Amino acid sequence: MDVDRVGRRVRAIITQDATGQRQRLEADQFIDATADIYLARQAGCQSRVGPESHAEYDEPSASDAEGVVLNNASPYYRVSPLRESEAPEIEPLPERANVGLDDLRPVTSIHTYPNGDLNMNPLHLMTGVEALRLDSDARDIAFLRARAHWYLLQTRHGFNRWRLV
């Protein structure tokens, strides 16, 4: 992606697909909703990781904690109930999850989809600081831990009649 700027204002973005085809997109406003702020970085915007002090922007609720503080970086997953005629399918425990089963916590934020499936948002699988430290390996390790978390729920917490979707 390229950015066409006039001073501090982004006038257009130029995208390129896998075939090399480029497209210019002009707009009055651009909203960068990418997790890695691709547009903002390409436009030369400053970015930071973690909290700023209270003094930086005069935010009343800002913390003055030192160091990098980041949110949980655990992936969520979706499960579906088995039909009565289906036998339980226990997912195998991943070998490279980089965490022991007894070290995992079953704490999970669970929301129900309209069709009865569950959105499983496990907490404490990976901290944001650990994800930052692991860099490009963080995603793979987090997903392995999520599979280990699912194994824990299936084998110890009554989810043996559910399957990953």
N, C-alpha and C positions, 0 to 999 in steps of 0.2 A: 504494500500500500504506500502511496505517496500522498503528500498533502500540498495543496496550493494555498499559500497564505498571503495575506496583505497585512503587514505589520503583525499584530498579535491575533488577527482574525483569520479563521479558517474559511476560505471561500469555496473550496471543493476538495474532495478526496478522489484519488485515482486508484481503483482496485484492479487486480489482475487475477484471473482464474487459472486453473491448472493447465489450460491449453495455451496460456500466454495472452489471451484476449484481455485488453484493458478497457475499463469503462470509467468515465468521469462523472461524478455525482456532485451536483451543486445543491446547496441548501442554505437557508438563513441561519440554521442552528444544526449542530451535530452533537449527539449524545453518545459518549463512549461507554457502552455497557459491557465491554469485554473485561474479563477478570484480570487480564494483564495490561490493561490500559494501552492497547496498541495505538489507537488514534492519538491519545494525549501525548504519548512518548514521541510519536512521529512528528507531532506538531511542536515539539520542544518544551512541553509543559514540565514543570518540576513535579516530582513525586517523592513520597516518603513511605517507609514501612514502619508501622506502629504508631503509637500516639504522640501528639505534640504536647508540650507543656501548657499549662494554663496561660502563661504569659504570651505564648506565640500568637494566639488569636483572641485572647481575653474571653475564653469559654469558661463559664462558671462551673461546669461539671467535669472539665478536663482534669486528668490525673497528673500529678507531678512525679509519677513513678519513673525510675531510671530504666534504661534498656528497652529492648524490643519486646512488646507485648502484643500478641496476635491472637485472634480467635481460633477456635477449633478448626481443624482442617480434615475432618472425617467425611468421607463420601456417604451418601445415603443410598438405599436400594429399595426395590419393590418386591413384595412377596404376595402370593396368591394362595387361597385355601385349596386343599386337595378335595376332589369329589369323594363321596363315600366309597365308591368302588376302587379308588386309587390307593395303592400301598404307599406308606411313607417313603420319601426319597431324602435320605440324609446326605447333604453335600459333604464331600471329603474335606478334611482339614488341610488348608494349604501348607506346604512344607516351608516356604520362604516368607512367612508372614512377619518375621522379625520380631515376634512377641509371643510369650508363652500364653497358653489358654487360661491359666489361672491369673495372669496379669490383666486380662481383659475384663472390663466391667460391663454388665448387661444393661446398664442405663441407656435407654433408647426413647427418643421422642417418636411416637407413633401416631400417624394420621390415616384415616380411612378414606379411600377413593370411593366414588359413587357405586362402582361395581363390586365393592367388598374387598378389593386388594388393599394391602397396607403399605404405606410409605414409612420405611424404617430409617430413622436418622440417629445412628449411634453416636454417643458422646464419648469423648476422651480416647478415641483411637489414635489420633495424632494431633499434637498441638501445632499451632501456626508456626511457632519458632522452630520446631523440629522439621516441618515441611520446608521452611526456608533453608535450613541447614542441609537437608537431603537434596535440595535443588531438583534436578531432572528425575531423580529416582523416587521422589515423594509420591507422585501419583500412583505408580505401580505398587509401592509398599502400602499405601493407604487402602488400595482396593484389595490387596491380599489380606490386610487386617480386617476389612469389612467382611470378607468371606469367612475368616476365622470367627468373627463376631457372630455371623449367621450360624456357623457350626455350633457355637456356644449356646445360642438361643434354641436351636433345634434339639440339641442333646441334653441340655440342663434346665431349660426354661419353658417347656411345653409347646414349642413351635414345630414339632415333628410332623404335624399334619398341614404344613405349609411348604411352598416351594418358591425358589427365586424365579422372577419373571424376567 
